[in-house]
Amino acid sequence: MMDTIGEDGLFRHPVPVPFALRLFLVVAGLFVVAVATWELHPGVWPPNITSPFFLFLILGAWSVGGPVAWAGLNGAAGLWIVGPGRIVIERKRPFLRLRRDAFGENDDMHLEVVEVEAMEGDSTWSVILSAKDGRRFETREFRTRAAAERLLKRIETAFAATEPLKPRRD
């Protein structure tokens, strides 16, 4: 998905969650839950002296696999819509309502480029919108700081414009 300036003159920046990632997370989470439960349930039933130990292991697998599967089902895809004096951030989750947050010129918000440090490999960069109430909204991650700064400049240009931008596809 690419950043676009639509016919309405608004700049749009999608923050997708790919279907393949969703599917992987759901399958991996359910796999952890199912395998641990299947393999360890004979240690729990019939009840014996080792039942609490095996039940603890099963509950541990559920506490890891359940949230992973939930993240796959419920991860929010986003869309930043930027126009003159207004930024709207839409977050869509597959099974929940669309959530919309809007920020105007009079709202106390701050845009900045931040480094997202990686445990392995190179760090990435992202644009963060920080609201006065502490909420933070993040764009896609970029491989270079320059790419993130270009996006920040596009957002600031669209926000500061006095009239809608001319339609084009970036």
N, C-alpha and C positions, 0 to 999 in steps of 0.2 A: 504494500500500500504506500502510496506516495502522498506527500503534502500537496494540497491543491488550493487554488483560489477559485471558488465557484462562481457561477453566473451572478450570484447575489453579492459578490465582492468580498466575501468572508474567507479568511484563511483557515484551512482545516488541517489538523495534524492528528492522524490516527495513531493510537497506541494499542495494537492488536494483541490478542492471546491466540496463537495459532491452534487450530483444531488438533493437529498432531501432538502438541504439547499437552493439551487438555486430555486427550485419549491416553497418552503415556502415563500421566499422573493418576488418572482413575484406575487404569489397569495395574500399575505398580502398587498403589495403595491397597486395592482389593486383593492382589496377589499376596502381599505381606499378611493381611488379615486371614485370608483363606488357608494359606499354607501353615501358618503358625497354629491356627485353630485345629486344622485337620491332623497335623502331626503330633500336637501336644495334648489333645483332648483325652487320649487314653490314660494320661498321667493324672487327670482330674477326676475322671469317672471310671469306675466306681470310686467313691471317696476312700482315701487312704492317707497315710502319714505324709506323703509327698504332694498331695493335692494342692495345698496352698502355694508351693513353689511353682508348680506347672501353671496354676491359675494366674500367678503373678507374671509369668512369661507371656501367657496369652494376652493378658490385659496390656502388657507393655507393647506387644505387637499391634494391638488395636489402637493404642494411643499414638503410634507412629503411622500406621497404615490408614487409619480413619481420616486424620487431617490431610494427608497427602491426597487421598481420593476426593475429599471435600474441596481442596484447592483446585483440583482439575474440574470439578463440577461447577464451582462458584467463583473462579478467578474473573476479575473484572477487566473487560476491554474498555478502552477509553477513546474519547474523541475531544480534542481541543478545538474550539471554534472561536476565532479571534476576529473582531471587527473594531470599528472606531469606538474607543472608550469602553470596550466590553470584552471580557474573556469568559466563555462558558465552557465548562468541563463536564462532559457526559460520561457516566460510567454504566456500562451494561453488563449485567450478570445473566447467565442463561436462564435461571429459574426465579429471578427476582425482578422487581420494577427497575426501570431506568432511573438513575439518580443524576441530578443536574445541580451544579454549583456555578453561580455567576458572580463575577467580580467586575466592578466598574472603576471609573477614575477616582471616585471618592473612597473606595475601599482601601484599607491599609493592607496592601499585599506587596510582596517582593519577589522578583524574578532573578534567578542566578544560575550560573553553570556550576555544577558540582562533579567531583570525581567519584566514581563508584569503584572502589578498590576491589580487585579480584584476589581470591586466595591463590589461584594459579593463573598464569598468563598475564596479559596486559589489562590494565584498568580500562574502564569505559567512562564516558561522560554523558551527562544528562542535564536537562533544564528543569529546575524545580520552581514551582510557585508556592510560596509560603504565605498562608493567610494569617491575619492578626490573631485568630483564635487557636493557632497552633497546627492547623491542618496543613498537610503538604501534598502536592500533586506533582507527579513526575511524568516527563515525556519518555519517548523511546530512548534507549541507550545508543550512544554513538561510539565508534572506535577512536575518534580523535577529539581533542578539545576544540579544534577549529570547526569541525562539523557541528558540534553542540552550540558554539558561539554564533554560527550562521543561523541556526534555528532561532536562537534567542533574538538575534537582530530582526529576523522575519516577524517574530511575534511582537516585538516592540514597535516595528514599523506599522504593522496592521493595527495595533492598539492605539498608536499615536496619530493615525491618519484622520483627516477631517472628513473624508468621504470614502465610500467603499473602494477597494482596490480593483484594478482591471483584471478580469478573469484570465487565468493561465494555469498551466499544469507544470509544476516543478519537477 
